[in-house]
Amino acid sequence: MRNSLLLIIDLINDIINPDFPAANCANMVAKYNVIQHANTAINFARTNTFPIAHVKVGFSDNYKECSLNSPLFSQVKANNVL
C-alpha cells in the first residue's frame, strides 16, 4: 500500500445534508451510513499516514457546466448551491 491515497468525493452539505434544499442524496447517505464509513476510512488513512484528498464539485456562477438532466445535480442551479 505504499502508493495508496484515500479519495473522498462529493461529501458536500449541499447534496447530502437533509436540511439543504438540493440534498438529493441525503436518504441514501443515511441509509448506507456513508458518513460513518467515510470517517472510518479517514481515521484508517490518518493512522496509517496515507494522504487524503477531498474533491468537491463546483460550478461557475451561471452553472453552464451543470447538466439539468443529472439526477444528482438537477436541483443545484434552482437552489443556487455549490
C-alpha angles and dihedrals in degrees: 000000000000093000096041126135130177111228116199112193131189102350087147123152091222092065105025106037111088090214092066121084096231096046097133092156101045096103094048092046090054095042094053097036090238096166093051092048091047091051090050091051092047092050090049091050093048093047090051094041095242116157114252123211122193117201121197123187116227138171137210119260093268094045092229090152093053115097112222087206093060113111089209100045103027093106096043098089094042091053095039094233135141 
